[in-house]
């Protein structure tokens, strides 16, 4: 571990960035827990009846179809793919919540939600 300690002494910014990333990760875990608490099993969201809570985010139903735009459960703002991320994550621009699925999964989840809402 001596060589690693030497690197840290030469590049203190690395240690600062590592600590900053750990704090951001802890904040994201906290936000995910808050979103999970808000998620409603019964499929509707009493805070905003036009939204449906599913998979820790909000979905909007229009003309019997589930819209493929997802919304943050806290802010109710549309979430967008983070372009600089190699794995493309869906992020809320206001609170930085990260959706627990990737953009290419939206279509499949919307169809799954449509099926689920029709069976209620």
C-alpha positions in Angstrom: 0.0 0.0 0.0 3.1 2.2 0.1 2.8 3.2 -3.6 -0.8 4.1 -3.2 0.0 6.4 -0.2 2.7 8.0 -2.3 0.2 8.7 -5.1 -2.2 10.3 -2.6 0.5 12.5 -1.3 1.4 13.6 -4.8 -2.2 14.2 -5.9 -4.3 15.4 -2.9 -7.1 16.3 -5.4 -7.7 12.6 -5.9 -8.5 12.2 -2.3 -10.8 15.2 -2.3 -12.6 13.9 -5.4 -13.0 10.5 -3.8 -14.5 12.0 -0.7 -16.8 14.2 -2.8 -18.0 11.2 -4.8 -18.7 9.3 -1.6 -20.9 12.2 -0.3 -22.8 12.3 -3.6 -23.3 8.6 -3.5 -24.6 8.8 0.0 -27.0 11.6 -1.0 -28.2 9.6 -4.0 -28.9 6.6 -1.7 -30.9 8.8 0.6 -32.9 10.2 -2.3 -33.6 6.7 -3.6 -34.9 5.7 -0.1 -37.1 8.8 0.0 -38.5 8.1 -3.5 -39.1 4.5 -2.5 -41.1 5.6 0.6 -43.2 7.9 -1.7 -43.9 5.1 -4.2 -47.4 3.9 -3.8 -48.3 0.3 -4.3 -51.9 1.1 -5.4 -50.7 2.7 -8.6 -52.0 6.3 -8.2 -50.2 9.2 -6.7 -52.4 11.3 -4.3 -50.0 14.2 -4.5 -50.8 14.7 -8.2 -53.6 12.5 -9.6 -52.4 13.0 -13.2 -49.3 10.9 -12.4 -48.9 7.2 -11.7 -46.1 6.1 -9.3 -44.1 3.1 -10.7 -40.5 2.0 -10.4 -39.6 5.0 -8.1 -40.6 7.6 -10.7 -43.9 9.1 -12.0 -45.6 8.3 -15.3 -48.4 10.2 -17.0 -51.3 8.5 -18.6 -52.8 10.1 -21.7 -55.6 8.7 -23.8 -55.3 5.3 -22.2 -51.6 5.1 -23.0 -48.7 5.6 -20.7 -46.4 8.4 -21.9 -42.8 7.5 -22.3 -41.6 10.6 -20.5 -40.8 9.9 -16.9 -41.0 12.4 -14.1 -39.1 12.8 -10.7 -41.3 11.7 -7.8 -40.2 14.6 -5.7 -40.0 17.5 -8.2 -42.5 16.3 -10.8 -40.1 17.5 -13.5 -39.3 15.4 -16.6 -36.1 13.4 -16.2 -33.5 13.3 -18.9 -30.6 11.1 -19.9 -27.3 12.3 -18.6 -25.3 12.7 -21.9 -21.9 12.6 -20.4 -22.5 9.3 -18.7 -21.2 6.2 -20.5 -24.2 4.2 -19.2 -26.7 6.9 -19.9 -28.6 7.4 -16.6 -31.9 9.2 -16.3 -31.5 12.2 -13.9 -33.7 14.9 -12.4 -32.2 18.3 -13.2 -33.4 19.8 -10.0 -32.7 17.3 -7.2 -30.2 15.0 -9.2 -32.2 11.8 -8.4 -31.1 9.0 -10.6 -33.8 6.6 -11.9 -33.2 2.9 -11.1 -33.3 2.0 -14.8 -31.8 3.0 -18.1 -33.4 5.1 -20.9 -33.8 2.0 -23.2 -36.0 0.4 -20.6 -38.6 3.1 -20.6 -40.7 1.6 -23.5 -40.9 -1.8 -21.9 -41.7 -0.4 -18.4 -44.5 1.9 -19.9 -46.0 -1.2 -21.6 -45.8 -3.1 -18.4 -47.5 -0.3 -16.5 -50.2 -0.1 -19.1 -50.9 -3.8 -18.7 -50.9 -3.4 -14.9 -53.2 -0.4 -14.9 -55.7 -2.1 -17.2 -56.0 -5.1 -14.9 -57.0 -2.9 -11.9 
